[in-house]
Amino acid sequence: MAGADKIVDGFRFMPPSLAAWVKSDIPEDEFKGPIPWVPLQRPISELTFSLMTSAGISLKSGLPFDMERERREPFWGDPTYREIPRDSSEKDIDVNHLHVNTAFIKEDMNVVFPLQWFRRFEEEGIIGRLAPTSYSFYGYQPDPRELLEKTMPVVAARMREEGVEAVFLTPA
């Protein structure tokens, strides 16, 4: 299977003591397996991209991520997602996250959600096109089951409907 030889070390840049503490809370064999890596079959100048971030971005006109419940239940993270239309601008977007300094994102959305850059990349022919919809979710997920089993399959289906072939992921 493609990707079986790929290894991702999500703790590589953490201080060793923090990495050990975080690892102690992760079940040993749960969520392990080959990385679903698929090499590109065509140049990026021909591909349809979508953006995805875990920064808790939402539209000001829409429902924010549920930080109030997390304040009451510190080991819960909102497992839902938000759709962000490709023509959204910084004035349309809000950031809701208790575990990220959102000041930088509010100052320049492109720090974690480079819609403006990808629209420019499309205009310049660097990418084929930017899909109509990009996505945001809340990166704090002490128990990621609902996110992985319910939320992400819905997002993946939406991406397939829009012809997305590549995802630019910005973790927060």
Residue pairs with C-beta under 8 A, 6 or more apart in sequence:
1 34
2 37
2 38
2 39
3 34
3 35
3 36
3 37
3 38
4 34
4 35
6 34
6 35
6 37
7 35
8 35
11 19
11 22
11 23
14 22
25 142
31 144
31 148
40 47
40 166
42 165
44 126
44 127
44 128
44 166
45 125
45 126
45 127
45 128
46 128
47 127
47 128
47 165
47 166
48 127
48 128
48 129
48 130
48 131
48 162
48 163
48 164
48 165
48 166
49 118
49 127
49 128
49 129
49 130
49 131
49 164
49 165
49 166
49 167
49 168
50 130
50 131
50 133
50 134
50 135
50 159
50 162
50 164
50 166
50 167
50 168
51 84
51 113
51 114
51 115
51 118
51 130
51 134
51 135
51 167
51 168
51 169
51 170
52 134
52 135
52 136
52 137
52 155
52 167
52 168
52 169
52 170
53 112
53 113
53 135
53 136
53 137
53 169
53 170
53 171
53 172
54 136
54 137
54 138
54 139
54 170
54 171
54 172
55 95
55 97
55 100
55 102
55 105
55 112
55 113
55 136
55 139
55 170
55 172
56 65
56 78
56 95
56 96
56 97
56 100
56 102
56 136
56 137
56 138
56 139
56 172
57 82
57 84
57 93
57 94
57 95
57 96
57 105
57 109
57 112
57 113
57 136
58 64
58 65
58 82
58 84
58 93
58 94
58 95
58 96
58 136
59 82
59 84
59 88
59 92
59 93
59 94
60 91
60 92
60 93
60 94
61 92
62 82
63 82
64 94
64 96
65 78
65 80
65 82
65 96
65 97
65 138
66 78
66 80
67 78
67 96
67 97
67 98
69 76
69 78
70 76
70 77
70 78
70 98
70 140
71 98
75 142
75 143
76 142
76 143
77 138
77 139
77 140
77 141
77 142
78 138
79 137
79 138
79 141
79 144
79 146
79 147
79 150
79 151
80 137
80 138
80 151
81 135
81 136
81 137
81 151
81 154
81 155
82 135
82 136
82 137
83 133
83 134
83 135
83 158
84 93
84 113
84 115
84 133
84 134
84 135
84 136
85 132
85 133
85 134
86 115
86 119
86 130
86 131
86 132
86 133
86 134
88 115
89 115
89 116
90 108
90 109
93 109
93 113
95 102
95 105
95 106
96 102
96 138
97 138
97 139
97 140
97 172
98 140
99 139
99 140
100 139
100 172
104 111
105 111
105 112
105 113
105 172
109 115
109 116
110 116
110 117
112 170
112 172
113 134
113 136
113 170
114 168
114 170
115 130
115 134
118 127
118 130
118 168
119 130
121 127
121 130
122 128
122 129
122 130
128 165
131 159
131 162
131 163
131 164
132 162
133 158
133 162
135 155
135 158
135 159
137 147
137 151
137 155
139 171
139 172
141 147
159 167
